[in-house]
Amino acid sequence: MDIVVNYALHLVAAGLLLIVFFLVYSWATPFDEMTLVRQGNVSAALTLGGALIGFSMTVASGLIHTDSLRAFVAWSAAAAAVQLFTYVLVTHLLHMSKQQIETNNVAFGVLLASISISVGAVSAGALA
């Protein structure tokens, strides 16, 4: 029974972490991703999806490589901070404006998504 409880706790924690990351990331960006996605903006979907995939990779690695729920949550929080810092740094270095996403610059969306996924992969690997 302890295995089932442990599984449920980690699964619920991972789900909550993904929801919190989604909300914080959406708040931190200068545009409303969900409104843009609902309007068919592929670039917004790519940037948000890439950030979620990148973050999820580290969450999954944390589930595999940590021994406690506390350590898992701590590493996941660190991964969220890395993803958010990456977004801020990359958009600054690339002189990104919210207009590039709002006007559906798909090339820019793919670039941001790729960077987020790459950072997530490296972050996940760092937990091994």
C-alpha positions as CSV (number, residue, x, y, z in Angstrom):
1,M,0.0,0.0,0.0
2,D,2.9,2.4,0.7
3,I,4.0,2.1,-3.0
4,V,0.5,3.2,-4.1
5,V,0.4,6.1,-1.8
6,N,4.0,7.1,-2.8
7,Y,3.0,6.9,-6.5
8,A,-0.1,9.0,-5.9
9,L,1.8,11.6,-4.0
10,H,4.5,12.0,-6.6
11,L,1.9,12.0,-9.4
12,V,-0.2,14.7,-7.8
13,A,2.9,16.7,-7.0
14,A,4.1,16.5,-10.6
15,G,0.7,17.5,-11.9
16,L,0.5,20.5,-9.5
17,L,4.1,21.5,-10.5
18,L,3.1,21.5,-14.1
19,I,0.0,23.6,-13.5
20,V,2.0,26.1,-11.4
21,F,4.7,26.3,-14.0
22,F,2.1,26.9,-16.7
23,L,0.5,29.7,-14.7
24,V,3.8,31.4,-13.7
25,Y,5.3,31.1,-17.2
26,S,2.0,32.5,-18.7
27,W,2.1,35.4,-16.2
28,A,5.8,36.1,-16.9
29,T,5.5,36.5,-20.6
30,P,4.4,39.8,-22.1
31,F,1.5,38.3,-24.1
32,D,-1.5,36.1,-23.3
33,E,-0.5,32.7,-24.7
34,M,-3.9,31.1,-24.3
35,T,-5.8,33.9,-26.0
36,L,-3.3,33.7,-28.9
37,V,-3.5,29.9,-29.1
38,R,-7.3,30.1,-29.1
39,Q,-7.0,32.5,-32.1
40,G,-4.8,29.9,-33.9
41,N,-1.4,31.5,-33.2
42,V,1.1,28.7,-33.9
43,S,4.0,30.7,-32.6
44,A,2.4,31.2,-29.2
45,A,1.5,27.5,-29.0
46,L,5.1,26.5,-29.9
47,T,6.7,28.8,-27.3
48,L,4.4,27.7,-24.5
49,G,4.5,24.0,-25.6
50,G,8.3,24.1,-25.7
51,A,8.6,25.5,-22.3
52,L,6.2,22.9,-20.9
53,I,8.0,20.1,-22.6
54,G,11.4,21.4,-21.3
55,F,10.1,21.7,-17.8
56,S,8.4,18.3,-17.9
57,M,11.7,16.7,-18.9
58,T,13.3,17.8,-15.7
59,V,10.2,16.9,-13.7
60,A,10.4,13.4,-15.1
61,S,14.1,13.1,-14.4
62,G,13.4,14.3,-10.8
63,L,10.8,11.6,-10.4
64,I,13.4,9.0,-11.5
65,H,16.5,10.3,-9.7
66,T,15.3,11.7,-6.3
67,D,14.7,9.7,-3.2
68,S,12.1,11.9,-1.5
69,L,9.2,14.1,-2.4
70,R,10.9,17.1,-0.8
71,A,14.0,16.7,-3.1
72,F,11.7,16.1,-6.1
73,V,9.8,19.3,-5.5
74,A,13.0,21.3,-4.8
75,W,14.7,20.1,-8.1
76,S,11.5,20.8,-10.0
77,A,11.4,24.4,-8.6
78,A,15.0,24.9,-9.6
79,A,14.1,23.6,-13.1
80,A,11.2,26.1,-13.3
81,A,13.5,28.9,-12.4
82,V,16.0,27.8,-15.1
83,Q,13.3,27.7,-17.7
84,L,12.0,31.2,-16.7
85,F,15.6,32.6,-16.6
86,T,16.2,31.1,-20.1
87,Y,13.1,32.8,-21.5
88,V,14.2,36.2,-20.1
89,L,17.8,35.8,-21.2
90,V,17.0,34.5,-24.7
91,T,14.3,37.1,-25.5
92,H,16.7,39.8,-24.3
93,L,19.7,38.5,-26.3
94,L,17.6,38.0,-29.4
95,H,15.8,41.4,-29.0
96,M,12.5,39.6,-29.1
97,S,9.4,41.7,-28.8
98,K,5.9,40.5,-28.0
99,Q,5.0,41.6,-31.5
100,Q,7.0,38.7,-32.9
101,I,4.8,36.2,-31.1
102,E,1.6,38.2,-31.5
103,T,2.1,38.4,-35.3
104,N,2.6,34.7,-35.4
105,N,6.3,34.6,-36.4
106,V,6.5,30.8,-36.5
107,A,10.2,30.8,-37.0
108,F,10.7,32.6,-33.8
109,G,8.3,30.4,-32.0
110,V,10.2,27.3,-33.2
111,L,13.5,28.8,-32.1
112,L,12.1,29.6,-28.6
113,A,10.5,26.2,-28.3
114,S,13.8,24.5,-29.4
115,I,15.8,26.4,-26.8
116,S,13.4,25.6,-24.0
117,I,13.4,21.9,-24.9
118,S,17.2,21.9,-25.1
119,V,17.6,23.6,-21.8
120,G,15.1,21.1,-20.3
121,A,17.0,18.2,-21.7
122,V,20.3,19.5,-20.2
123,S,18.6,20.2,-16.9
124,A,17.1,16.7,-16.8
125,G,20.4,15.2,-17.6
126,A,22.1,17.1,-14.8
127,L,19.9,15.3,-12.3
128,A,21.2,11.9,-13.4
